Amino acid sequence: MSETERWNEMVRVEHAQSDSMRKEDPPADSWSNFAQQFRADPRRTDDPLVNYLRQLVTPGQVVLDVGAGGGRLALPLALEAKKVIAVEPSPSMCRVLREAASEFDVTNVEVIESSWLDAQVPQADLALCCHVLYVIQDIEAFVRKLEQHAKRILVIVYQAPPQSQIYPLWEPIHSVPRSPLPSLPEFLEVLTQLGVEPDIHVVHTERNRDFESLEVAKEQLARRLYVTPNSPEMARLEALLPDVLEENNGGFSIKHSVNLEPRVVSWQPGA
Ligand SMILES: C[S@@+](CC[C@H](N)C(=O)[O-])C[C@H]1O[C@@H](n2cnc3c(N)ncnc32)[C@H](O)[C@@H]1O
């Protein structure tokens, strides 16, 4: 199996496991309950990732933000660039992005409501793709299209899958280990197969609390673990919580979990 096939297979297997655990049909827009979390003040100065990206953008540049979400990065970068073209398939994310652009008076963002492989976009100076790739099932076509549309690519991924901190809870609750999504190590293997030698920059971030209270921890973990109320799995989750949570910054985090820090993987196609 090639590295791109292995990536696609990991995503397929993880999605199939999620589908088998889900007790109801997945929502049409899987981001509708979370989109507001991607709204942020574009003029904030305390975000290490934004501060790093700001210095890579110059005023004459057109920036593509692929999977822009609620504009957490698209809006601050629009304040530095000539224009940002935000490609985003989720209607709820697009709504948050448009509302935030209007609220914070950022007028040079164009929103294209589409998935990347279906999007019609002009050429850009820079293509940014942050925390999107983990769920992409045709990784080669996705990366090649990024390369076709920008002079420089910036892909941001964590060193481990976004929910890897809760993977150890799967076995005690569901009696099966979690099938992992791909992340940085697999992405670097994909790039090697595609003949790309990228630069990698680690953006160091403070370890924040994961949950503001025990109630929030239980509710969010239950949702991420596909645990429904009054089920044997919920009884097992409730019994586990005191052992797996620790107090952190006025809230709670998962004990012994690593701090997920963004890696900015960049290259210039054809260079
Ligand atoms: C975790 S969010 C990240 C949003 C934003 N990049 C950020 O870092 O705040 C992932 C986003 O990728 C988008 N996405 C998923 N599949 C996509 C695809 N095939 N093409 C473009 N965007 C996609 C989702 O709709 C979601 O908004």
PDBQT file of the ligand as one rigid body, heavy atoms in Angstrom, charges set to zero:
ROOT
HETATM    1  C1  LIG A 301     -11.286  22.011  12.502  1.00  0.00    +0.000 C 
HETATM    2  S1  LIG A 301     -12.013  23.065  11.338  1.00  0.00    +0.000 S 
HETATM    3  C2  LIG A 301     -10.694  24.218  11.074  1.00  0.00    +0.000 C 
HETATM    4  C3  LIG A 301     -11.169  25.558  10.602  1.00  0.00    +0.000 C 
HETATM    5  C4  LIG A 301     -10.045  26.603  10.402  1.00  0.00    +0.000 C 
HETATM    6  N1  LIG A 301      -9.118  26.198   9.380  1.00  0.00    +0.000 N 
HETATM    7  C5  LIG A 301      -9.335  26.862  11.699  1.00  0.00    +0.000 C 
HETATM    8  O1  LIG A 301      -8.190  26.390  11.859  1.00  0.00    +0.000 OA
HETATM    9  O2  LIG A 301      -9.915  27.524  12.559  1.00  0.00    +0.000 OA
HETATM   10  C6  LIG A 301     -11.979  22.102   9.845  1.00  0.00    +0.000 C 
HETATM   11  C7  LIG A 301     -12.702  22.767   8.697  1.00  0.00    +0.000 C 
HETATM   12  O3  LIG A 301     -12.399  22.051   7.488  1.00  0.00    +0.000 OA
HETATM   13  C8  LIG A 301     -13.545  22.076   6.682  1.00  0.00    +0.000 C 
HETATM   14  N2  LIG A 301     -13.466  21.012   5.660  1.00  0.00    +0.000 N 
HETATM   15  C9  LIG A 301     -13.695  19.693   5.842  1.00  0.00    +0.000 A 
HETATM   16  N3  LIG A 301     -13.583  19.046   4.661  1.00  0.00    +0.000 NA
HETATM   17  C10 LIG A 301     -13.249  19.974   3.730  1.00  0.00    +0.000 A 
HETATM   18  C11 LIG A 301     -13.019  19.931   2.333  1.00  0.00    +0.000 A 
HETATM   19  N4  LIG A 301     -13.096  18.785   1.650  1.00  0.00    +0.000 N 
HETATM   20  N5  LIG A 301     -12.726  21.091   1.677  1.00  0.00    +0.000 NA
HETATM   21  C12 LIG A 301     -12.648  22.259   2.372  1.00  0.00    +0.000 A 
HETATM   22  N6  LIG A 301     -12.873  22.350   3.707  1.00  0.00    +0.000 NA
HETATM   23  C13 LIG A 301     -13.166  21.231   4.373  1.00  0.00    +0.000 A 
HETATM   24  C14 LIG A 301     -14.676  21.878   7.684  1.00  0.00    +0.000 C 
HETATM   25  O4  LIG A 301     -15.940  22.242   7.155  1.00  0.00    +0.000 OA
HETATM   26  C15 LIG A 301     -14.213  22.739   8.836  1.00  0.00    +0.000 C 
HETATM   27  O5  LIG A 301     -14.700  24.051   8.744  1.00  0.00    +0.000 OA
ENDROOT
TORSDOF 0
